[in-house]
Amino acid sequence: MSHKGKKYRASAEKVSKKEYYSLTDGVRMVKETGVTKFDATAEVHFNLNLDPKKAEEALRGTVMLPHGSGKTVKIAAIVTDDKAKAAKAAGADAAGLDDLIEEFSKGKVDYDVIVATPDVMRHLGKIAKILGQKGLMPNPKSGTVTPDVTKTITELKKGRVEYRVDKEGNIHTIFGKVSFKQEELENNLKVMIKTLRDAKPSTVKGTFMNSITLTTTMGPGIKLDLNEALKSL
């Protein structure tokens, strides 16, 4: 017996489990199958032919969505005091060095993203484990360790999102909100797919992308026709 709610079941009935949708139709189904009262997030899930144990295949990076992510991002900037004012002006919710490190050392980490300049990384030793467990430790690969924190903060506020392959070779990320216009979601999704396609490691031979599935928060999976999606870029 299914434990899914009536709204989920009604949405799931709209999606064919056997059909592979074009990118346009897949996005249309995303907009039709949002089952939450709030503005659901549009998600995309990639299964890739990768071995994350190999350093060159442990894909991680960022992508700037042309229409933003629709998500309000709470940012903390770990910077020297002379750069704190500029970081806050760029949109950081908190900025500083000693005060933030002290706050984080007590386990108070109420932020979505933490950015830092290279020169302060040596001070983060005592909070590295705390931030690491929450997936918030600043890292050059994710673009969160940067000499230009104001630019990074501005991009994050405008809709820069991170992607990272998991140990099964999957990447789960977002490409907007259900309330976005059809064209906006399509454009965001195309940029995301193209970014990953272009990030194919030279060590991967043959097929790189095995599947692309779209979904909304708590919604059913919508499988894309992979070849059509790639041709539409």
Secondary structure, 3 states (H helix, E strand, C coil): CCCCCHHHHHHHHHCCCCCCECHHHHHHHHHHCCCCCCCCEEEEEEEECCCCCCHHHCCEEEEECCCCCCCCCCEEEECCHHHHHHHHHHCCCEEECHHHHHHHHCCCCCCCEEEECHHHHHHCHHHHHHHHHCCCCCCHHHCCECCCHHHHHHHHHHCEEEEEECCCCEEEEEEEECCCCHHHHHHHHHHHHHHHHHCCCCCCCCCCEEEEEEEECCCCCEEECHHHHHHCC
